[in-house]
Amino acid sequence: MKNISIKELNYLNDFMSWELLAAKKCYQYGCQENNSPHQQLFFEAARVHQQNYTNLLNHIDRVYKNQGGQLQ
């Protein structure tokens, strides 16, 4: 697996922040929605954003461990 530089990690950090914010907003909108199909749509979008966040976190963790805990 290719090593990741600090700059690339900063990009991933930004992506993770956006995904987390999107998940929180979708969940909040879902809680405020009274229409069941719309509410489900918001909750599903929140789940997808949460999964994207988790995937990014797991990827960073794998790369970090493969690099022996060293960043370039």
N, CA, C and O atoms as a MOPAC input file, in Angstrom:
PM7 MOZYME 1SCF
protein

 N      0.84300 1    -1.17300 1     0.00000 1
 C      0.00000 1     0.00000 1     0.00000 1
 C      0.88800 1     1.23500 1     0.00000 1
 O      1.88900 1     1.28900 1     0.71400 1
 N      0.52600 1     2.20400 1    -0.78500 1
 C      1.30200 1     3.42500 1    -0.92600 1
 C      1.22000 1     4.25900 1     0.35100 1
 O      0.16600 1     4.34100 1     0.98200 1
 N      2.33600 1     4.87100 1     0.72400 1
 C      2.34600 1     5.75200 1     1.87300 1
 C      1.57500 1     7.03700 1     1.57600 1
 O      1.49800 1     7.48400 1     0.43100 1
 N      1.01700 1     7.60800 1     2.61300 1
 C      0.23900 1     8.83500 1     2.48200 1
 C      1.01200 1     9.96800 1     3.14200 1
 O      1.51900 1     9.82400 1     4.25500 1
 N      1.09600 1    11.08500 1     2.44800 1
 C      1.80500 1    12.24800 1     2.98300 1
 C      0.88900 1    13.03100 1     3.93500 1
 O     -0.31600 1    12.79000 1     4.00300 1
 N      1.48700 1    13.95700 1     4.65200 1
 C      0.72600 1    14.82100 1     5.55300 1
 C     -0.31300 1    15.61700 1     4.76400 1
 O     -1.44800 1    15.77400 1     5.21200 1
 N      0.07300 1    16.11700 1     3.59700 1
 C     -0.85700 1    16.90400 1     2.77700 1
 C     -2.07700 1    16.06100 1     2.39800 1
 O     -3.21000 1    16.53700 1     2.46800 1
 N     -1.84300 1    14.81100 1     1.99800 1
 C     -2.95200 1    13.92700 1     1.64500 1
 C     -3.82800 1    13.63900 1     2.85900 1
 O     -5.05000 1    13.55600 1     2.74200 1
 N     -3.20400 1    13.48600 1     4.02200 1
 C     -3.97500 1    13.27200 1     5.24300 1
 C     -4.84000 1    14.49000 1     5.56500 1
 O     -5.95700 1    14.34700 1     6.06300 1
 N     -4.32700 1    15.67800 1     5.28400 1
 C     -5.12400 1    16.88900 1     5.49800 1
 C     -6.33500 1    16.91300 1     4.58100 1
 O     -7.41700 1    17.32800 1     4.99800 1
 N     -6.17000 1    16.47300 1     3.33100 1
 C     -7.31100 1    16.36600 1     2.41700 1
 C     -8.34100 1    15.36900 1     2.96700 1
 O     -9.54200 1    15.63900 1     2.96100 1
 N     -7.86100 1    14.23100 1     3.43600 1
 C     -8.76600 1    13.23300 1     3.99700 1
 C     -9.47900 1    13.77900 1     5.23100 1
 O    -10.65300 1    13.48600 1     5.45700 1
 N     -8.77200 1    14.56300 1     6.01600 1
 C     -9.38900 1    15.19000 1     7.18400 1
 C    -10.53500 1    16.10300 1     6.76200 1
 O    -11.59600 1    16.10300 1     7.38600 1
 N    -10.32000 1    16.87600 1     5.70800 1
 C    -11.38500 1    17.74100 1     5.18600 1
 C    -12.57600 1    16.91200 1     4.71700 1
 O    -13.72200 1    17.24200 1     5.02100 1
 N    -12.30800 1    15.83400 1     3.97500 1
 C    -13.38700 1    14.96500 1     3.49300 1
 C    -14.18200 1    14.39700 1     4.66800 1
 O    -15.41100 1    14.34000 1     4.63300 1
 N    -13.46500 1    13.97900 1     5.70300 1
 C    -14.13300 1    13.40700 1     6.87100 1
 C    -15.00200 1    14.45600 1     7.56200 1
 O    -16.10600 1    14.14900 1     8.01400 1
 N    -14.51400 1    15.67900 1     7.64400 1
 C    -15.29800 1    16.75400 1     8.26300 1
 C    -16.57700 1    17.00100 1     7.47900 1
 O    -17.64400 1    17.18100 1     8.06500 1
 N    -16.47200 1    17.01000 1     6.16100 1
 C    -17.65400 1    17.22800 1     5.31800 1
 C    -18.64900 1    16.08800 1     5.46200 1
 O    -19.85500 1    16.32000 1     5.54800 1
 N    -18.15300 1    14.87000 1     5.49000 1
 C    -19.04700 1    13.71300 1     5.63300 1
 C    -19.74400 1    13.73300 1     6.98900 1
 O    -20.93900 1    13.45200 1     7.07500 1
 N    -19.01300 1    14.05900 1     8.04000 1
 C    -19.61100 1    14.10400 1     9.36800 1
 C    -20.67400 1    15.20000 1     9.44900 1
 O    -21.75200 1    14.98000 1    10.00100 1
 N    -20.38000 1    16.35600 1     8.91200 1
 C    -21.35100 1    17.45100 1     8.90700 1
 C    -22.60100 1    17.06900 1     8.10600 1
 O    -23.72200 1    17.33000 1     8.54200 1
 N    -22.40800 1    16.45900 1     6.94800 1
 C    -23.54500 1    16.04400 1     6.12100 1
 C    -24.38800 1    15.00500 1     6.85200 1
 O    -25.61600 1    15.05800 1     6.79400 1
 N    -23.75000 1    14.06500 1     7.53600 1
 C    -24.48400 1    13.04400 1     8.28400 1
 C    -25.31500 1    13.68600 1     9.39100 1
 O    -26.47900 1    13.33600 1     9.58400 1
 N    -24.71300 1    14.62100 1    10.11300 1
 C    -25.43300 1    15.28700 1    11.19600 1
 C    -26.61300 1    16.09300 1    10.67800 1
 O    -27.69400 1    16.06500 1    11.26700 1
 N    -26.41100 1    16.80800 1     9.58300 1
 C    -27.49900 1    17.61600 1     9.02300 1
 C    -28.62800 1    16.74200 1     8.50500 1
 O    -29.79900 1    17.03700 1     8.74500 1
 N    -28.29300 1    15.67300 1     7.80000 1
 C    -29.33300 1    14.77200 1     7.28600 1
 C    -30.12600 1    14.15800 1     8.42600 1
 O    -31.35000 1    14.04600 1     8.34600 1
 N    -29.43500 1    13.75800 1     9.48700 1
 C    -30.12000 1    13.18600 1    10.64200 1
 C    -31.03800 1    14.22600 1    11.29100 1
 O    -32.17800 1    13.92300 1    11.64600 1
 N    -30.53300 1    15.44600 1    11.44200 1
 C    -31.33400 1    16.51900 1    12.03200 1
 C    -32.57300 1    16.79300 1    11.19600 1
 O    -33.67000 1    16.92400 1    11.73800 1
 N    -32.41100 1    16.88100 1     9.87800 1
 C    -33.56000 1    17.11900 1     8.99700 1
 C    -34.54800 1    15.95800 1     9.07600 1
 O    -35.76100 1    16.16800 1     9.04800 1
 N    -34.03300 1    14.74600 1     9.17200 1
 C    -34.90800 1    13.58600 1     9.30100 1
 C    -35.73300 1    13.62700 1    10.57500 1
 O    -36.90200 1    13.23900 1    10.57500 1
 N    -35.13400 1    14.09200 1    11.65300 1
 C    -35.85600 1    14.19900 1    12.92300 1
 C    -36.94300 1    15.26700 1    12.86700 1
 O    -37.95100 1    15.16900 1    13.56700 1
 N    -36.74100 1    16.27600 1    12.04200 1
 C    -37.71700 1    17.36400 1    11.93600 1
 C    -38.82400 1    17.06900 1    10.92500 1
 O    -39.85700 1    17.73900 1    10.92600 1
 N    -38.62100 1    16.08900 1    10.07800 1
 C    -39.57000 1    15.79200 1     8.99600 1
 C    -40.73800 1    14.95700 1     9.52100 1
 O    -40.54400 1    13.99800 1    10.26800 1
 N    -41.94900 1    15.33400 1     9.12100 1
 C    -43.15200 1    14.59400 1     9.52700 1
 C    -43.58900 1    13.58600 1     8.47300 1
 O    -44.27800 1    12.61900 1     8.80000 1
 N    -43.20600 1    13.78800 1     7.22500 1
 C    -43.57000 1    12.90100 1     6.13400 1
 C    -42.64800 1    11.68100 1     6.17300 1
 O    -41.43800 1    11.80100 1     5.98300 1
 N    -43.23100 1    10.51000 1     6.41900 1
 C    -42.44000 1     9.29500 1     6.61700 1
 C    -41.47900 1     8.96800 1     5.45700 1
 O    -40.31500 1     8.66200 1     5.71400 1
 N    -41.92600 1     9.02500 1     4.18800 1
 C    -40.97100 1     8.73300 1     3.10700 1
 C    -39.80500 1     9.72700 1     3.05900 1
 O    -38.66500 1     9.34900 1     2.79000 1
 N    -40.10800 1    11.00100 1     3.32200 1
 C    -39.03600 1    11.99700 1     3.33800 1
 C    -38.10200 1    11.77000 1     4.52100 1
 O    -36.88500 1    11.91100 1     4.40000 1
 N    -38.67800 1    11.42000 1     5.65500 1
 C    -37.88800 1    11.15200 1     6.84500 1
 C    -36.93800 1     9.97700 1     6.59000 1
 O    -35.76400 1    10.03600 1     6.95700 1
 N    -37.43500 1     8.93400 1     5.97300 1
 C    -36.59500 1     7.77600 1     5.65400 1
 C    -35.47200 1     8.15500 1     4.69500 1
 O    -34.34900 1     7.66700 1     4.81900 1
 N    -35.77700 1     9.01600 1     3.75300 1
 C    -34.76600 1     9.47200 1     2.80400 1
 C    -33.63100 1    10.19800 1     3.52100 1
 O    -32.45700 1     9.95000 1     3.24500 1
 N    -33.98200 1    11.09000 1     4.43600 1
 C    -32.96000 1    11.81000 1     5.19800 1
 C    -32.13600 1    10.86000 1     6.06700 1
 O    -30.91400 1    10.98300 1     6.14400 1
 N    -32.80700 1     9.91900 1     6.71500 1
 C    -32.08600 1     8.97500 1     7.56600 1
 C    -31.16300 1     8.07500 1     6.74100 1
 O    -30.06300 1     7.74000 1     7.17900 1
 N    -31.61300 1     7.68700 1     5.55400 1
 C    -30.75900 1     6.86900 1     4.67400 1
 C    -29.54900 1     7.67900 1     4.21600 1
 O    -28.43500 1     7.15600 1     4.16600 1
 N    -29.76200 1     8.95100 1     3.88200 1
 C    -28.63900 1     9.81100 1     3.49000 1
 C    -27.66300 1     9.96500 1     4.65000 1
 O    -26.44900 1     9.94300 1     4.44700 1
 N    -28.18200 1    10.12000 1     5.86200 1
 C    -27.31300 1    10.21900 1     7.04100 1
 C    -26.49900 1     8.94100 1     7.21400 1
 O    -25.31300 1     8.99600 1     7.53900 1
 N    -27.13400 1     7.79000 1     6.99700 1
 C    -26.42900 1     6.50600 1     7.12400 1
 C    -25.30900 1     6.39300 1     6.09400 1
 O    -24.21600 1     5.92300 1     6.41100 1
 N    -25.57900 1     6.82200 1     4.86000 1
 C    -24.56700 1     6.75700 1     3.80200 1
 C    -23.37900 1     7.65100 1     4.14100 1
 O    -22.22800 1     7.24200 1     3.98400 1
 N    -23.65100 1     8.86400 1     4.60300 1
 C    -22.56400 1     9.77000 1     4.96900 1
 C    -21.76800 1     9.22300 1     6.15900 1
 O    -20.54500 1     9.36000 1     6.20900 1
 N    -22.46200 1     8.60700 1     7.10700 1
 C    -21.76700 1     8.00200 1     8.25100 1
 C    -20.88000 1     6.84800 1     7.78300 1
 O    -19.76300 1     6.68300 1     8.27500 1
 N    -21.37000 1     6.05500 1     6.84000 1
 C    -20.57600 1     4.94800 1     6.30600 1
 C    -19.36000 1     5.47500 1     5.55300 1
 O    -18.27100 1     4.91300 1     5.67100 1
 N    -19.53200 1     6.54900 1     4.77900 1
 C    -18.38400 1     7.15600 1     4.08500 1
 C    -17.33800 1     7.63000 1     5.08500 1
 O    -16.14000 1     7.43700 1     4.87800 1
 N    -17.79200 1     8.24800 1     6.16400 1
 C    -16.88700 1     8.71500 1     7.22000 1
 C    -16.11000 1     7.53500 1     7.81700 1
 O    -14.89300 1     7.60200 1     7.98600 1
 N    -16.82400 1     6.47200 1     8.12700 1
 C    -16.20400 1     5.28200 1     8.71800 1
 C    -15.20700 1     4.65400 1     7.75100 1
 O    -14.12900 1     4.23000 1     8.16700 1
 N    -15.55100 1     4.58900 1     6.47100 1
 C    -14.63500 1     4.03200 1     5.47300 1
 C    -13.34500 1     4.84600 1     5.38100 1
 O    -12.25200 1     4.28400 1     5.30400 1
 N    -13.47800 1     6.16000 1     5.38800 1
 C    -12.28200 1     7.01500 1     5.35500 1
 C    -11.42800 1     6.80200 1     6.60200 1
 O    -10.20500 1     6.69500 1     6.51000 1
 N    -12.06500 1     6.74100 1     7.75100 1
 C    -11.33500 1     6.52500 1     9.00100 1
 C    -10.61100 1     5.18300 1     8.99300 1
 O     -9.45200 1     5.09900 1     9.39900 1
 N    -11.27900 1     4.15000 1     8.53800 1
 C    -10.65100 1     2.82700 1     8.46900 1
 C     -9.48000 1     2.81700 1     7.49000 1
 O     -8.45700 1     2.18400 1     7.75200 1
 N     -9.62300 1     3.50700 1     6.37400 1
 C     -8.54000 1     3.58200 1     5.39300 1
 C     -7.31600 1     4.27300 1     5.99400 1
 O     -6.19200 1     3.79100 1     5.85100 1
 N     -7.53400 1     5.37900 1     6.65300 1
 C     -6.42600 1     6.10400 1     7.27800 1
 C     -5.75200 1     5.23200 1     8.33200 1
 O     -4.52600 1     5.21500 1     8.43500 1
 N     -6.54500 1     4.51300 1     9.11000 1
 C     -5.99700 1     3.63500 1    10.14000 1
 C     -5.13600 1     2.53000 1     9.52900 1
 O     -4.05600 1     2.23200 1    10.03800 1
 N     -5.61500 1     1.91800 1     8.43100 1
 C     -4.83800 1     0.86000 1     7.76700 1
 C     -3.51600 1     1.39700 1     7.23200 1
 O     -2.46900 1     0.77300 1     7.40300 1
 N     -3.57100 1     2.55900 1     6.58400 1
 C     -2.35500 1     3.14400 1     6.02300 1
 C     -1.37800 1     3.48700 1     7.13500 1
 O     -0.18200 1     3.22400 1     7.01500 1
 N     -1.87400 1     4.06800 1     8.20900 1
 C     -1.03300 1     4.44400 1     9.33800 1
 C     -0.33500 1     3.21300 1     9.92300 1
 O      0.85800 1     3.24900 1    10.22400 1
 N     -1.08900 1     2.13300 1    10.07800 1
 C     -0.49900 1     0.90200 1    10.62300 1
 C      0.51500 1     0.29500 1     9.64900 1
 O      1.55000 1    -0.21800 1    10.07400 1
 N      0.22500 1     0.35100 1     8.34900 1
 C      1.15700 1    -0.18800 1     7.34100 1
 C      2.43500 1     0.63400 1     7.25400 1
 O      3.47900 1     0.11600 1     6.85900 1
 N      2.36300 1     1.89500 1     7.61500 1
 C      3.54100 1     2.74900 1     7.59500 1
 C      4.30900 1     2.65800 1     8.91500 1
 O      5.27400 1     3.39100 1     9.13200 1
 N      3.87800 1     1.76600 1     9.77900 1
 C      4.55800 1     1.59200 1    11.04600 1
 C      4.34400 1     2.75400 1    12.00700 1
 O      5.18900 1     3.02500 1    12.86000 1
 N      3.23000 1     3.42800 1    11.87000 1
 C      2.93900 1     4.55800 1    12.74600 1
 C      3.71400 1     5.80600 1    12.38100 1
 O      3.79000 1     6.74100 1    13.17900 1
 N      4.29500 1     5.84100 1    11.18300 1
 C      5.09900 1     6.97700 1    10.73700 1
 C      4.36600 1     7.72700 1     9.64500 1
 O      3.77400 1     7.11600 1     8.75500 1
 N      4.40200 1     9.04100 1     9.70800 1
 C      3.85100 1     9.88200 1     8.66600 1
 C      4.99100 1    10.51900 1     7.89400 1
 O      6.05300 1    10.79700 1     8.45100 1
 N      4.76300 1    10.74900 1     6.60600 1
 C      5.81700 1    11.35300 1     5.78700 1
 C      5.66200 1    12.84400 1     5.74100 1
 O      6.45800 1    13.52800 1     5.09900 1

